[in-house]
């Protein structure tokens, strides 16, 4: 009678076999902080990028009729930085995606890079960048196009202004869980007037190619 009891006790105390089931890869097109669709209420996302000519980070939370957040970005070729609030408002749906108005506003700083053709004078100012974005789902990814009118009013050397219409295109695909990866290409022409940091070499053509990594926080 003791033998069955002993065998039962050993079986209950035996370690369970390890669960080697892989985490399934998501096949749902990811919501994008670069596109034209706002997030559902309560959702929050983080998007980071790095490449040429800089790096950045954006956070936003969905409130149903708007996405609200902020971003921080730096251009290591010109020594410029931006810290701005971010707002995205839906305009209308379009097939499997949508159009949205977006705007960034905040602080601008140039730290006076001195290397070659990228030289900019030091300055501070107020950043304002309105734009529109469109996005659509393609297979398991999200493709987005944006047009932004980036600008800053600067304070040094009697004040100045720079203006840079920017066209961008990006693609993002889901990886594991809430993680996404992708890339963005942007093209811009920038004009600097008055005491703005790049006035000595204005107008200037700017190209950006960065890798993207996103994470849906909740």
Buried (B, 14 or more C-beta within 10 A) or exposed (E): EEEEEEEEEEEEEEEEEEEEEEEEEBEEBBBBBBBBBBBEEEBBBBBBBEBEBBBBBBBBBBBEEBBBBBBBBBBBBBBBBBBBBBBBEBEEEEEEBBBBBBBBBBBBBBBEBEEEEBBBBBBBBBBBBBBBBBBBBEEEBBBBBBEBBBBBBBEBBEBBBBBBBBBBBBBBBBBEEBEBBBBBBBEBBBBBBBBBBBBEEBEBEBEBEBEBBBBBEE
